[in-house]
Amino acid sequence: MPPRHRRNRPPAHPQLNEAARLADQLQSVGYTKRDIARIISRDPSLVSQFYTKNKGAAFVPALREVLTAVEAGGITDLPELAAIAARHTHRRTTASGTRARVRGKAVLITPTGSGTGRVGAQAIASGSARLRPLIAEAARQGLRLAFTVRLAKTAYVHPSGSRTDSPGIRRDVIQRTDHTEERSYGSAQTGGHDAADFARRVDAVGGDITAAVHQWLVESGRIRPDAQIIHLEVRTWRPR
């Protein structure tokens, strides 16, 4: 007797939505999901949700234009592809045709110049893009900034509390039970960093804030080249 077929068996190859199909095509020519996320200025988890939660309809026009730019125009540079995608990314609409509500800005600079933005491991992996508006606005206003990073203790070059590592702010070291450590670089008391200069650093690495912070820490001899940042916070203020 032939085996009975189970009812309600899910199809072996569920149909992909248009965003997932376009993402597949980009991956077939060498881009990763993380690359695609950077191109559309979103977290890599959203790209995965093209496949698992049927998301991504709002990015279909942008992904089509990017794929055309890659296949027909020979454009491969991520920042250039991101610029193309930005021109074709539009806000979602509701069933009635009005613009869908979205969450407010993750960062805000007050009239006094005070602003704070934080990102965790997932956002850091995709370049901490949500911090870019904060840094860009701080640069426009001529503000100062400081940042706090969290790494494995062994990733730092100098011992905890070293004045060579963070002159004048030795107290801003937080040790965690998971063998990581948070250290701050810059403060209102020590002068901090010029936001415009830091914004130029970010632009030089294609908008990847994680890479810009990592580069500065390595160049200044504070962390090891293979160190991984797992938490990042940026703070701004107006110089007196």
C-alpha positions as CSV (number, residue, x, y, z in Angstrom):
1,M,0.0,0.0,0.0
2,P,1.5,3.4,-0.9
3,P,2.2,5.7,2.0
4,R,-0.5,8.2,2.9
5,H,0.2,11.9,2.2
6,R,0.1,14.1,5.3
7,R,-2.5,16.9,5.3
8,N,-1.4,20.5,5.5
9,R,2.2,19.7,4.7
10,P,4.0,22.9,3.9
11,P,5.5,23.2,0.5
12,A,9.1,22.2,0.1
13,H,10.1,25.5,-1.5
14,P,7.8,28.3,-0.2
15,Q,7.4,31.1,-2.7
16,L,9.7,34.0,-2.0
17,N,8.4,37.6,-2.2
18,E,9.9,40.1,-4.6
19,A,12.3,41.6,-2.1
20,A,13.7,38.2,-1.2
21,R,14.0,37.3,-4.9
22,L,15.9,40.5,-5.6
23,A,18.1,39.9,-2.5
24,D,18.8,36.4,-3.8
25,Q,19.9,37.8,-7.1
26,L,22.3,40.3,-5.4
27,Q,23.7,37.5,-3.3
28,S,24.3,35.4,-6.5
29,V,26.6,38.1,-7.8
30,G,28.6,38.3,-4.6
31,Y,26.8,40.5,-2.1
32,T,26.0,39.3,1.4
33,K,22.9,40.0,3.4
34,R,25.0,42.4,5.5
35,D,26.0,44.2,2.3
36,I,22.4,44.4,1.2
37,A,21.4,45.8,4.6
38,R,24.1,48.5,4.3
39,I,22.9,49.4,0.8
40,I,19.3,50.0,2.0
41,S,20.5,51.5,5.3
42,R,18.8,49.0,7.5
43,D,19.8,46.2,10.0
44,P,20.8,42.8,8.5
45,S,17.9,41.2,10.5
46,L,15.4,43.0,8.2
47,V,16.9,41.4,5.2
48,S,16.5,38.0,6.8
49,Q,12.9,38.9,7.4
50,F,12.4,39.2,3.6
51,Y,12.5,35.4,3.7
52,T,11.0,34.6,7.1
53,K,8.3,37.3,7.6
54,N,7.4,38.3,4.1
55,K,8.8,41.9,4.7
56,G,10.6,44.2,2.3
57,A,7.9,45.4,-0.1
58,A,9.0,49.1,0.5
59,F,12.5,48.3,-0.7
60,V,11.6,46.5,-3.9
61,P,12.0,49.6,-6.2
62,A,15.4,50.4,-4.5
63,L,16.6,46.8,-4.8
64,R,15.6,46.7,-8.5
65,E,17.5,49.9,-9.3
66,V,20.5,48.5,-7.3
67,L,20.5,45.2,-9.2
68,T,20.3,47.1,-12.5
69,A,23.2,49.3,-11.5
70,V,25.3,46.2,-10.7
71,E,24.4,44.1,-13.7
72,A,24.0,46.8,-16.4
73,G,26.1,49.7,-15.0
74,G,28.9,47.7,-13.5
75,I,28.7,49.7,-10.2
76,T,30.0,47.7,-7.3
77,D,30.9,50.3,-4.6
78,L,28.6,49.9,-1.6
79,P,28.3,53.7,-0.8
80,E,27.4,54.4,-4.4
81,L,24.8,51.6,-4.4
82,A,23.5,53.0,-1.1
83,A,23.0,56.4,-2.7
84,I,21.1,54.8,-5.6
85,A,18.9,52.9,-3.2
86,A,18.2,56.0,-1.1
87,R,16.7,57.7,-4.1
88,H,14.2,54.9,-4.5
89,T,13.3,54.1,-0.9
90,H,9.9,55.5,0.0
91,R,7.8,55.4,3.2
92,R,5.2,52.6,3.5
93,T,1.5,53.6,3.1
94,T,-1.6,52.4,5.0
95,A,-4.6,50.7,3.4
96,S,-6.2,54.1,3.0
97,G,-3.1,55.4,1.1
98,T,-1.7,57.6,3.8
99,R,1.9,57.4,5.0
100,A,2.4,54.8,7.6
101,R,3.6,55.9,11.0
102,V,7.2,55.1,11.9
103,R,9.2,55.3,15.1
104,G,10.8,58.7,15.8
105,K,14.5,59.4,15.5
106,A,16.7,57.3,17.7
107,V,18.8,60.2,18.5
108,L,18.1,63.9,19.3
109,I,20.3,66.9,19.9
110,T,18.8,69.4,22.4
111,P,19.2,73.2,22.0
112,T,22.1,73.1,24.4
113,G,23.9,70.7,22.1
114,S,23.4,67.6,24.3
115,G,22.7,64.4,22.5
116,T,23.2,60.7,23.0
117,G,23.0,57.6,20.8
118,R,23.7,54.0,21.7
119,V,23.9,50.8,19.6
120,G,24.4,47.2,20.5
121,A,26.0,44.2,18.8
122,Q,23.5,43.8,16.0
123,A,23.6,47.4,14.8
124,I,27.4,47.5,15.3
125,A,27.7,44.6,12.9
126,S,26.1,46.7,10.2
127,G,28.1,49.8,10.8
128,S,26.1,51.6,13.5
129,A,24.2,53.5,10.8
130,R,21.5,54.8,13.2
131,L,24.2,57.0,14.9
132,R,25.1,58.8,11.6
133,P,22.4,61.4,11.9
134,L,23.6,62.3,15.4
135,I,27.2,62.7,14.2
136,A,26.2,64.6,11.0
137,E,24.1,67.1,13.0
138,A,26.8,67.5,15.6
139,A,29.3,68.3,12.9
140,R,26.8,70.8,11.3
141,Q,26.4,72.6,14.7
142,G,30.1,72.6,15.5
143,L,29.7,70.4,18.6
144,R,32.2,68.2,20.5
145,L,31.7,64.6,21.0
146,A,32.9,61.6,23.1
147,F,32.2,57.9,22.8
148,T,32.2,54.9,25.0
149,V,33.1,51.4,23.7
150,R,32.7,48.0,25.2
151,L,35.3,45.3,24.3
152,A,36.8,42.2,25.8
153,K,39.3,43.2,28.5
154,T,42.1,41.5,26.5
155,A,41.4,43.7,23.5
156,Y,42.7,46.8,25.2
157,V,46.4,47.7,24.9
158,H,46.6,49.6,28.2
159,P,45.6,48.3,31.6
160,S,42.3,49.5,33.2
161,G,42.5,53.0,34.5
162,S,45.7,53.9,32.6
163,R,46.1,57.7,32.1
164,T,47.7,56.9,28.8
165,D,44.5,55.3,27.6
166,S,41.9,57.9,28.8
167,P,43.7,61.0,30.3
168,G,41.7,62.7,32.9
169,I,38.7,60.3,32.9
170,R,40.1,57.3,34.7
171,R,36.8,56.9,36.6
172,D,34.9,56.2,33.4
173,V,35.8,52.5,33.3
174,I,33.1,49.9,33.9
175,Q,34.1,46.2,34.3
176,R,31.5,43.6,33.4
177,T,31.1,40.0,34.7
178,D,31.4,38.6,31.2
179,H,35.1,39.7,31.0
180,T,34.3,42.8,28.9
181,E,35.1,46.4,29.9
182,E,33.6,49.8,29.0
183,R,35.9,52.7,28.5
184,S,35.1,56.3,27.6
185,Y,37.2,58.5,25.3
186,G,36.6,62.3,25.6
187,S,34.5,64.4,27.9
188,A,33.5,68.0,28.5
189,Q,36.3,68.3,31.0
190,T,39.0,67.1,28.6
191,G,37.6,68.7,25.5
192,G,36.5,65.7,23.6
193,H,36.6,65.3,19.8
194,D,35.7,67.7,17.1
195,A,32.4,66.3,15.6
196,A,33.3,67.7,12.1
197,D,36.6,65.9,12.1
198,F,35.0,62.7,13.3
199,A,32.2,63.0,10.6
200,R,35.0,63.2,8.0
201,R,36.4,60.0,9.4
202,V,33.0,58.3,9.1
203,D,32.7,59.5,5.5
204,A,36.1,58.2,4.6
205,V,35.1,54.7,5.5
206,G,31.8,54.8,3.6
207,G,29.6,55.8,6.5
208,D,30.6,52.9,8.7
209,I,30.7,54.4,12.2
210,T,31.9,51.2,13.8
211,A,34.9,51.1,11.5
212,A,35.7,54.8,12.1
213,V,35.7,54.3,15.9
214,H,37.7,51.1,15.6
215,Q,40.2,52.8,13.3
216,W,40.8,55.7,15.7
217,L,41.3,53.4,18.6
218,V,43.8,51.3,16.7
219,E,45.7,54.3,15.3
220,S,45.9,55.9,18.7
221,G,47.3,52.7,20.2
222,R,44.4,51.9,22.5
223,I,43.1,48.6,21.2
224,R,44.4,45.6,19.3
225,P,43.7,45.5,15.5
226,D,41.6,42.3,15.9
227,A,39.4,43.8,18.7
228,Q,35.6,43.6,18.3
229,I,33.4,46.4,19.5
230,I,30.3,45.0,21.1
231,H,28.7,48.3,22.4
232,L,29.0,51.9,21.3
233,E,27.7,55.1,22.7
234,V,28.2,58.6,21.3
235,R,27.6,61.8,23.3
236,T,27.7,65.4,22.1
237,W,27.8,68.8,23.8
238,R,28.3,72.5,22.8
239,P,31.8,73.8,23.6
240,R,32.0,76.7,25.9
